[in-house]
């Protein structure tokens, strides 16, 4: 059993935000054949905290990693940052909603795939809004959903493996 003792949430948020940011920045070096498609390994940490019912920590880790990723990739407050920020927020709330509503009867993989689909659809909608370009909607959405499946499954498996480990978050008494 791995026991993580902490004095305040700030410690947990800082450590796991750094880890999620590192994973997000490492994904920049993984070259995939299709632009803007990423694996989303940092979302495994966010989903892990959702599965542990630490919703505030999950939200803070998600937001901090987006800002740190935007800063270190030199895209802070640019359109790619806005796309990432909006996608991260909507996918977090979609995963949270699914976990709270049907978490007992669904798996971490299904929740992760839903988050990946929402993230990519959000980015597509923002692209259409900002650039006023309409591509054949049915084809584009089906491609986005198809491209979200493999990263969503991979992220869900990683989060599920983390959740099955005997990791206990223990708050130190003051």
QUIMO-V623673 format. One record per residue. N is the residue number from 1. RES is the residue in one small letter. SS is DSSP state (a for helix, b for strand, c for the rest). PHI is phi in radians with two decimals (none if undefined). PSI is psi in whole degrees, -180 to 180 (none if undefined). Layout:
N,RES,SS,PHI,PSI / N,RES,SS,PHI,PSI
This chain:
1,x,c,none,131 / 2,x,b,-1.73,117 / 3,x,b,-1.85,122 / 4,x,b,-1.84,110 / 5,x,b,-1.68,137 / 6,x,b,-2.52,152 / 7,x,c,-1.50,-34 / 8,x,c,-2.58,168 / 9,x,a,-1.14,-23 / 10,x,a,-1.02,-41 / 11,x,a,-1.09,-49 / 12,x,a,-1.10,-45 / 13,x,a,-1.09,-43 / 14,x,a,-1.13,-47 / 15,x,a,-1.13,-48 / 16,x,a,-1.34,-26 / 17,x,a,-1.17,-40 / 18,x,a,-1.10,-42 / 19,x,a,-1.13,-45 / 20,x,a,-1.12,-39 / 21,x,a,-1.14,-41 / 22,x,a,-1.08,-44 / 23,x,a,-1.11,-40 / 24,x,a,-1.13,-41 / 25,x,a,-1.24,-33 / 26,x,a,-1.17,-28 / 27,x,a,-1.17,-21 / 28,x,a,-1.07,-33 / 29,x,a,-1.49,-9 / 30,x,c,-1.52,113 / 31,x,c,-1.60,118 / 32,x,c,-1.83,154 / 33,x,c,-1.17,-18 / 34,x,c,-2.00,127 / 35,x,c,-1.11,152 / 36,x,c,1.24,0 / 37,x,c,-1.69,124 / 38,x,c,-2.22,162 / 39,x,c,-1.31,-39 / 40,x,c,1.44,38 / 41,x,c,-1.10,-31 / 42,x,a,-1.12,-27 / 43,x,a,-1.20,-19 / 44,x,a,-1.11,-36 / 45,x,a,-1.23,-41 / 46,x,a,-1.10,-45 / 47,x,a,-1.14,-36 / 48,x,a,-1.00,-45 / 49,x,a,-1.23,-32 / 50,x,a,-1.11,-44 / 51,x,a,-1.14,-29 / 52,x,c,-1.47,2 / 53,x,c,1.10,33 / 54,x,c,-1.87,71 / 55,x,a,-1.16,-41 / 56,x,a,-1.15,-42 / 57,x,a,-1.11,-42 / 58,x,a,-1.05,-44 / 59,x,a,-1.13,-46 / 60,x,a,-1.14,-43 / 61,x,a,-1.05,-42 / 62,x,a,-1.08,-48 / 63,x,a,-1.20,-44 / 64,x,a,-1.12,-41 / 65,x,a,-1.16,-32 / 66,x,a,-1.16,-44 / 67,x,a,-1.17,-44 / 68,x,a,-1.14,-42 / 69,x,a,-1.08,-41 / 70,x,a,-1.15,-38 / 71,x,a,-1.17,-50 / 72,x,a,-1.34,-18 / 73,x,c,-1.66,8 / 74,x,c,1.05,35 / 75,x,c,-2.18,19 / 76,x,c,-1.10,128 / 77,x,c,1.13,22 / 78,x,c,-1.74,179 / 79,x,a,-1.06,-43 / 80,x,a,-1.05,-34 / 81,x,a,-1.16,-44 / 82,x,a,-1.08,-42 / 83,x,a,-1.06,-46 / 84,x,a,-1.16,-42 / 85,x,a,-1.10,-47 / 86,x,a,-1.15,-43 / 87,x,a,-1.11,-41 / 88,x,a,-1.13,-42 / 89,x,a,-1.12,-50 / 90,x,a,-1.16,-38 / 91,x,a,-1.21,-36 / 92,x,a,-1.05,-50 / 93,x,a,-1.19,-32 / 94,x,a,-1.17,-45 / 95,x,a,-1.13,-41 / 96,x,a,-1.10,-46 / 97,x,a,-1.05,-48 / 98,x,a,-1.08,-42 / 99,x,a,-1.14,-42 / 100,x,a,-1.22,-42 / 101,x,a,-1.35,-52 / 102,x,a,-2.21,29 / 103,x,c,-1.09,-28 / 104,x,c,-1.28,-26 / 105,x,c,-1.94,5 / 106,x,c,-2.22,165 / 107,x,c,-1.75,168 / 108,x,a,-1.12,-31 / 109,x,a,-1.14,-44 / 110,x,a,-1.12,-41 / 111,x,a,-1.13,-41 / 112,x,a,-1.15,-42 / 113,x,a,-1.08,-42 / 114,x,a,-1.07,-44 / 115,x,a,-1.09,-40 / 116,x,a,-1.15,-41 / 117,x,a,-1.13,-46 / 118,x,a,-1.08,-43 / 119,x,a,-1.02,-50 / 120,x,a,-1.23,-37 / 121,x,a,-1.16,-36 / 122,x,a,-1.08,-45 / 123,x,a,-1.11,-39 / 124,x,a,-1.12,-46 / 125,x,a,-1.09,-40 / 126,x,a,-1.17,-37 / 127,x,a,-1.07,-46 / 128,x,a,-1.11,-40 / 129,x,a,-1.14,-49 / 130,x,a,-1.29,-35 / 131,x,a,-1.83,-1 / 132,x,c,0.88,42 / 133,x,c,-2.03,127 / 134,x,c,-1.93,119 / 135,x,c,-1.76,159 / 136,x,c,-0.84,111 / 137,x,a,-1.06,-46 / 138,x,a,-1.10,-43 / 139,x,a,-1.19,-46 / 140,x,a,-1.10,-46 / 141,x,a,-1.14,-39 / 142,x,a,-1.17,-36 / 143,x,a,-1.18,-43 / 144,x,a,-1.07,-45 / 145,x,a,-1.13,-42 / 146,x,a,-1.09,-42 / 147,x,a,-1.27,-18 / 148,x,a,-1.47,-19 / 149,x,a,-1.15,-52 / 150,x,a,-1.14,-50 / 151,x,a,-1.08,-37 / 152,x,a,-1.12,-42 / 153,x,a,-1.14,-44 / 154,x,a,-1.08,-46 / 155,x,a,-1.12,-41 / 156,x,a,-1.12,-39 / 157,x,a,-1.13,-43 / 158,x,a,-1.10,-45 / 159,x,a,-1.12,-39 / 160,x,a,-1.17,-39 / 161,x,a,-1.12,-42 / 162,x,a,-1.10,-41 / 163,x,a,-1.18,-32 / 164,x,a,-1.36,-17 / 165,x,c,-1.18,155 / 166,x,c,-1.52,72 / 167,x,b,-1.84,126 / 168,x,b,-2.14,127 / 169,x,b,-1.61,115 / 170,x,b,-2.03,124 / 171,x,b,-1.48,126 / 172,x,c,-1.18,139 / 173,x,c,-1.26,148 / 174,x,c,-1.59,none
